[in-house]
Amino acid sequence: MNIFLTGSEGFIGSHLAERLVKDGHKIKCLVQYNFLNNYGWLETIDKNVLNQIEIVSGDIRDKEFIEKSINKKTEIVFNLAALIGIPYSYHAPQSYIDTNVNGLLNILSVSKKLKNLKSLIHTSTSEVYGTPEKLPITEKHQLSAQSPYAASKIAADHLALSFFKSFKLPIKIVRPFNTYGPRQSTRAIIPTIITQSLQKNIISVGSIFPTRDFVYVSDTVNGFIKSINNKKIIGEVVNLGTGFEISIKELISIIGNIIGIKIKIEQSKVRKRPNDSEVKRLVASNKKAKKLLNWSPNYSGKDGLKQGLKQTVNWYKIAKNLRSFKTKNFTY
């Protein structure tokens, strides 16, 4: 199929691009323009795969550019482009509205004109739920923005669904819980723990009591792939989560065991989110994904998490893989 993919240079996007090529699709990837003309993680994938990808550099905030870039024969649009760092959203909320909401509006408006379009698959986030009232979290749970980032993603989700209801645009919203794996930015909790632990046995983190539902990146990608030809989820939101909940404290202990050290934890005030902004627990109900997508995680439960973490740790142990990161830890 003819596929247009935004956010292709990022963590999940680059894994999805690889999979789409291997599955035989013809894809055009949008990467955010930068003065180095760098293609992000796409530059690290197998050259035989990369050579089968058409890449354009630009920005989803520029509607004229999007109109020029999306081929009229496009059948599937994947929108993974987003500004995602929660801590940064405290300092630059306007940037999140510009990219996550106005950028999506450009994608929606241009896609509405595509005569061959079968699906526009938009990426949500589990952060839209906030601290849940009931567990596990189903797609019917109320949405609660506890950060400017979450607010921008809630707005984006509703905007996408409005185009389905108003214009019959074939919208599908995939809502991954906390995806992890190779290539993830060191701003995220798992790479933060790993990269610090590989240097010394004392790590600096924020709150260790929140719980999360971690999904290995290949499972998230499988969810996107299964969404392509699935008509059952048009106009729907679908969680991608394992249903297994683990605290950051226990996560640190497991990573320490994998690396072979006893990690000492130093809690840093600057790394803690404001109390009312911290989402205390996240664990998904994946019943809808199983029923409508025939999707279930290959890396499930504590054993599955350990397996995924081992593969992730091994990737971060390779020095060349860290060259794209500033491994000095971010402050909030």
N, C-alpha and C positions, 0 to 999 in steps of 0.2 A: 504494500500500500504506500501511497505518497503521504509522508508524515512530516510535520513541522514541529520542532521541539525547541522550546525556550528554556533557559537555565541549563543548557547542555554542558557548560563548562564546569559545573559544580559537582558536589559530592554525589548526590543521587542521580542527577542528570547525566553525568558521564557514564555511570554504570548502565543507565537505561539506554543511552545511545549505542553502547557496545552490543547490548542484547538485541536491540531493534535491527541492527545490521546483521547480526548472526542469524536472526530469524528471517532474513531475506527482504526486509522492507527498504524502500528508498527514502532516505531521510535528509532533511535540511535542518541544520542546527544553528540557532541564534546564540551567539556569545556576546557578552557585554563588551562594547568597544573600549579599548584602553590604548594609551599612547605606545605601549610596547607591542601592540597587535598580538597579545598573548591569548591562547585559546584555553587557558586553564588546564583542567585535568584531561581534556581531550588530547593534549599534546603527549600524554604519557601512555596512551593506549596503543595496542598493536598497530603498526603502520599499515598492515593489510586491511585492518578494519577502518582506520582513519581515512585511508584513501578512497573509501566508499561513501564518505560523508561529505555533503556540500555544507560549507561553513560560511556564515555571514556575520559580520561584526556590526553591532548597533545597540539599540536600547528600546525596550518595550514602551518607554515613556514617550517615544516619538511616533505618533500615529502615521505620519507620512512614510516613515521608514518601514513600518510594519506593512503598510499597503503595498509597498514595492517589493517586500521580501517574501510574503506568503504567495506561493505559486497558486494559480487559479485551479489547478488540478488537485490541490491538497484535499485529502480525505480525512486525515486525523490531525488534530492539533493537541499537543501536550503543552500545558503551561506549568513549568517548574520554576520560572523566574520569580524571585522574591528577595526582598531584604529580610534577613532572618534573625540576626542576633538580638535577643531580648534585651540585654543590658544596654546596647547602643540605642535602642528605641526610647529609652528614658531621656537620652540627650538630643536625639534628632527625630522626633516623631513625624515631622513633615515629610522626611525622606521615605518613611514607610507608607504614608498615604500616596505619595507620588508614584512609587513603584508598585506596591501591592494592590492598590485600588485603581488609580488612574491608568497604570500600565495594563492592568487586566482589562479595563474598559476599552482600551485600544485593541487588544486581542479579540475581545467579544465583538466589537463593532465591525472590524475587518472580517472576522469569521462569518458573520451574518450574511455576507455577500458571496460566500463560497458555495457554488451550486453542487459540488461533489462532496461536501462535508458530511461525514457520518458520525463523528464524535469530536467534542472539545472536552478534553479531560483535564480538569483543573485540580491543582494540589492544595489541600487544606493542611491543617495541623491539629494535633490533640490539644494544643494550648487554648483553643477556642472554648473548651469546656470549663476552664478554670478549675478551682478545687471542687470536686464533684459532690453532689448531694447523695447519690446512690452509686454503688459499685456492683458489677463492672459497668462501665459507661457505654450506653447504647447511643445510637445516632439521634434518638429522640430527646436526649438530655438537653436541658436548657444551655444556652451559650452565655459565657460570662468573661468579659475582657478584664484580665488582671494586669495587663501591660499594654502600652501603645501598639506593640507588635501584634498581640492577640486581637486588639480592636481592629487593626487594619485587615487581618485575615478573616474576621467575622464579616466585616463589610464586604470583602472580596467574595466570600462564599455566597452571601445574600445577593450580591450584584450578579453573579453567575447564574444563580437560580432564577433571578428575575428575568433574565434573557431567555431561559427555557419557558417560563410561564407566559411571557409577553410575546415572544417571537418564535417559539418552538425550536429554538437553537438546541441541538442535541448535547446538552451539558451533562457531564458525569463528574462528580466530585469525589476524589479519593482522599481520605483523611488518615495519613500514616501517624502512628504514635512515634515514640522516640527511636528513629532509625540510627543505626551505628554501623561501623565497618571501615575498611580501608578508604582513604582519601578524605575522611571527615575532618573538618577544621578543628584545630586545637583549641578553639573557643568552646567547643562542646565538652560535656562532662567526661565521657569515656576517654577521648584522646588527651584531655587535660590530666586525668589520673595516670594514664599510661606513660605519657612523655615525661612527666615529673618523676614517676617511679623508676623509669629507666636510668635516671640521672642520680637519684639519691632515694633514701627510704623515708624521707620526710616530705609530705606534700601539703600544699596550701589549697584549700577549697572553701566554699561557702557552707551553706547548711547541709548537714549529712542525713537529715531525717526525712525529707521528701521521698516519695516512692515514684517509680516510673515503670512503664511497660516498654522494654527495649526490643526493637525489631531489627534483625540483621538485614543489611542492605539488599541482598539477593531476594529475600522474601518480599520486601517492599517493591522491588522491580517486578517480581512475578505478579503482584497485585495490579500494577499498571498494565502489564502485558495482557492479563486476563480481562481488563476493562475495554480493550480495543474493539472487539467485535460483539461485546455483550450489550444487548438491547434492553435487558431487564433493569439496568441501573441508569438509564437515561432519566434525568431529572431527580436523581437520588444522590444521597451522601452515603459513603461506605467507609467504615473504620477498617484500618489495617493494623491489628495489634495481636499480640500473642495470648493475652489473658493472664500473663504471669507478672506479678508485681514484686519489685525489689527496691529496698531503700538504698540510698547512695552509700551509706555506711557499709552495708553488706556487699555492695558492688565493689567498693574499694578493697575489701578483704579478699574477694574472689580474684581480682586482678593481681593483688599481692601474691597470692598462692600460685597463679600462673607464671608470674615473673620469678618467683622463688625468694621473695623477701617479705618481712613483716613491716607493713607500711605504718608509719606514725602520721597521725592526722593533725594538721594545724588549721584551725578554723579562722578564716580571715574575714573581718567585718566588711572590707571593701568588696569581697566576693559574694556577700549575701545580698539577695534581692530585698527590697523593702518588704516588710512583713505582710502587708496586705496584697502585695504583688506576687508573692510566692505561691505557686500552685502546689498544694500539699501532697496530693495523690493523683496518679493517673494509671488506670488499668482498663483495657478495652474489653468490650464485648465484641467478639468477631463472628457472632452468629449470622449476621446479615451477609458478611463477606463469604462465609461458608455456603450459605444458601443461594445467594444470587450470583456470586462470582466463581463458586467452586474453589475458593482460595482458603488455604490454611498454611500456617508457617512451618517451614521445614526445621527451623531452629526454635523449638518451643520448650517451655519449662526451664528449670534451672540447668539441666544438662545441655539443652540447646543453647542457652545463653553462654555457658562455659565454652562450648564448641566455637561459637561465633567470636567470643572474646579472645580465644587462643589464636584464631586466624587474624584478628585485628592487631593483637600484640605483635605477632610475627611480622606483620606489614610495617608497623611503626619502628621495629628494630632495625630496619634497613635504612641506612643513613640517607641515601639518595631520595627516598620517599619524603623526607622531611624538608627538602630544599625549598619547597614552595611555602613553607610555614615559617612564621616567626615563633619559635618554640618558647620564647620567654612568655610566661603565662599572662593572660589578659587580666586586667582589673576591671571591676564593675563600676 
